[in-house]
Amino acid sequence: MNKENASKLWKRIQQAGDELQGKLPDHPNHPKGRNPYAHVALCVKNKFKLSYKDIPDTLYDDVLKYIDELVANPE
């Protein structure tokens, strides 16, 4: 992904983390609460099999849609 798109994507990941603050369900591996920023980044990596910086520019809109889905449906 080019630097501009990677930067925009990182900003959206941070916004999504802000929106998910306190909304993720409890998990026994995270007794002090879950990190929503790490959650979004990890979900993107698991879905697209690449770090957000390494995803092709052609999938930029797909990644944004996926992040919106994560915010709408906290897991």
C-alpha positions in Angstrom: 0.0 0.0 0.0 1.3 3.4 -0.8 2.2 5.7 2.1 -0.8 8.0 1.7 -3.3 5.2 1.8 -1.4 3.4 4.7 -1.6 6.6 6.7 -5.3 7.1 6.0 -5.9 3.5 6.9 -4.0 3.8 10.2 -6.0 6.9 11.1 -9.2 4.9 10.4 -8.0 2.0 12.6 -7.3 4.5 15.4 -10.8 6.0 15.0 -12.4 2.6 15.1 -10.4 1.8 18.3 -11.8 5.0 19.8 -15.4 4.0 18.8 -14.9 0.5 20.2 -13.6 1.7 23.5 -15.5 -0.2 26.2 -17.7 -2.1 23.7 -15.7 -5.3 23.2 -16.9 -8.2 25.3 -14.8 -9.4 28.2 -12.3 -12.1 27.5 -10.4 -14.3 30.1 -7.1 -13.6 28.4 -7.6 -9.9 29.0 -8.6 -9.5 32.7 -7.9 -5.7 32.6 -9.9 -5.2 29.5 -9.3 -5.5 25.8 -7.3 -3.1 23.6 -9.7 -2.0 20.8 -6.9 -0.6 18.7 -5.0 -3.9 18.7 -8.2 -5.7 18.1 -9.0 -3.8 14.9 -5.4 -4.1 13.6 -5.3 -7.8 14.4 -8.8 -8.4 12.8 -7.6 -6.6 9.6 -4.4 -8.7 9.6 -6.3 -12.0 10.1 -8.9 -11.1 7.4 -6.5 -10.0 4.7 -3.5 -12.2 5.8 -1.3 -9.1 5.7 -0.4 -6.1 7.9 -2.5 -3.1 6.9 0.6 -1.5 5.4 1.2 -4.5 3.1 -2.3 -4.9 1.8 -2.5 -3.9 -1.9 -4.0 -0.5 -2.7 -6.7 -2.2 -4.8 -8.2 -3.5 -1.5 -8.2 -0.2 0.3 -12.0 0.3 0.1 -12.5 -3.3 1.1 -10.4 -2.8 4.2 -12.4 0.4 5.1 -15.7 -1.5 4.7 -14.4 -4.3 6.9 -13.3 -1.8 9.6 -16.8 -0.3 9.5 -18.3 -3.8 10.0 -16.1 -4.3 13.0 -17.3 -1.1 14.6 -20.9 -1.9 13.8 -20.6 -5.4 15.2 -18.1 -5.6 18.1 -17.0 -9.1 18.7 
